[in-house]
Amino acid sequence: MGLGFFGDFSRILKAQLPEKDYFDFVQSIGLETKYEPKLHAGKEWGFVDIRVGGPEWWDEPSNLENCFFAYQPGREYVCRVQYRNGYVYFTEVKW
């Protein structure tokens, strides 16, 4: 019987990407749900803010406009992707 590590993790990525390729990137990682304020209002709990205490270069937009995400209730997991000023921001957190 093997032992595994079942700890929490955070993954972040900031990369230059032409805006025309943003939706292809979103689809390539399997995200289908776009954040809509009317549908997802009050569900910001799934959007853990890693800007506090994160690396200096991490300046993920705080506005959820143009954000695609996956959230798994009960598994305490969220993955989100956003785009701003020529950069794609990828965040994956399990707590």
Contacts in CASP RR format, 6 or more apart in sequence:
PFRMAT RR
TARGET T0000
AUTHOR 0000-0000-0000
METHOD contacts of the structure
MODEL  1
MGLGFFGDFSRILKAQLPEKDYFDFVQSIGLETKYEPKLHAGKEWGFVDI
RVGGPEWWDEPSNLENCFFAYQPGREYVCRVQYRNGYVYFTEVKW
7 94 0 8 1.000
8 93 0 8 1.000
8 94 0 8 1.000
8 95 0 8 1.000
9 92 0 8 1.000
9 93 0 8 1.000
9 94 0 8 1.000
10 48 0 8 1.000
10 50 0 8 1.000
10 91 0 8 1.000
10 92 0 8 1.000
10 93 0 8 1.000
10 94 0 8 1.000
11 90 0 8 1.000
11 91 0 8 1.000
11 92 0 8 1.000
11 93 0 8 1.000
12 50 0 8 1.000
12 54 0 8 1.000
12 55 0 8 1.000
12 58 0 8 1.000
12 60 0 8 1.000
12 89 0 8 1.000
12 90 0 8 1.000
12 91 0 8 1.000
12 92 0 8 1.000
13 88 0 8 1.000
13 89 0 8 1.000
13 90 0 8 1.000
14 57 0 8 1.000
14 58 0 8 1.000
14 59 0 8 1.000
14 60 0 8 1.000
14 87 0 8 1.000
14 88 0 8 1.000
14 89 0 8 1.000
14 90 0 8 1.000
15 87 0 8 1.000
15 88 0 8 1.000
15 90 0 8 1.000
16 86 0 8 1.000
16 87 0 8 1.000
16 88 0 8 1.000
17 25 0 8 1.000
17 83 0 8 1.000
17 86 0 8 1.000
17 87 0 8 1.000
17 88 0 8 1.000
18 86 0 8 1.000
19 83 0 8 1.000
19 86 0 8 1.000
22 83 0 8 1.000
22 88 0 8 1.000
25 81 0 8 1.000
25 88 0 8 1.000
26 68 0 8 1.000
26 81 0 8 1.000
29 79 0 8 1.000
29 81 0 8 1.000
29 90 0 8 1.000
30 70 0 8 1.000
31 68 0 8 1.000
31 69 0 8 1.000
31 70 0 8 1.000
31 79 0 8 1.000
31 80 0 8 1.000
31 81 0 8 1.000
32 68 0 8 1.000
32 70 0 8 1.000
33 68 0 8 1.000
33 69 0 8 1.000
33 70 0 8 1.000
34 66 0 8 1.000
34 67 0 8 1.000
34 68 0 8 1.000
35 64 0 8 1.000
35 65 0 8 1.000
35 67 0 8 1.000
35 68 0 8 1.000
35 69 0 8 1.000
35 80 0 8 1.000
37 64 0 8 1.000
40 64 0 8 1.000
43 71 0 8 1.000
44 64 0 8 1.000
46 69 0 8 1.000
46 71 0 8 1.000
46 78 0 8 1.000
47 64 0 8 1.000
47 67 0 8 1.000
47 69 0 8 1.000
47 78 0 8 1.000
47 80 0 8 1.000
48 78 0 8 1.000
48 91 0 8 1.000
48 93 0 8 1.000
48 95 0 8 1.000
49 62 0 8 1.000
50 58 0 8 1.000
50 60 0 8 1.000
50 91 0 8 1.000
50 93 0 8 1.000
51 58 0 8 1.000
51 59 0 8 1.000
51 60 0 8 1.000
51 62 0 8 1.000
60 82 0 8 1.000
60 89 0 8 1.000
60 91 0 8 1.000
61 67 0 8 1.000
61 82 0 8 1.000
61 84 0 8 1.000
61 89 0 8 1.000
64 82 0 8 1.000
66 82 0 8 1.000
66 83 0 8 1.000
66 84 0 8 1.000
67 80 0 8 1.000
67 81 0 8 1.000
67 82 0 8 1.000
68 80 0 8 1.000
68 81 0 8 1.000
68 82 0 8 1.000
69 78 0 8 1.000
69 79 0 8 1.000
69 80 0 8 1.000
69 81 0 8 1.000
70 77 0 8 1.000
70 78 0 8 1.000
70 79 0 8 1.000
70 80 0 8 1.000
71 77 0 8 1.000
71 78 0 8 1.000
71 79 0 8 1.000
72 78 0 8 1.000
75 94 0 8 1.000
76 94 0 8 1.000
76 95 0 8 1.000
77 92 0 8 1.000
77 93 0 8 1.000
77 94 0 8 1.000
78 91 0 8 1.000
78 92 0 8 1.000
78 93 0 8 1.000
79 90 0 8 1.000
79 91 0 8 1.000
79 92 0 8 1.000
79 93 0 8 1.000
80 90 0 8 1.000
80 91 0 8 1.000
81 88 0 8 1.000
81 89 0 8 1.000
81 90 0 8 1.000
81 91 0 8 1.000
82 88 0 8 1.000
82 89 0 8 1.000
83 89 0 8 1.000
END
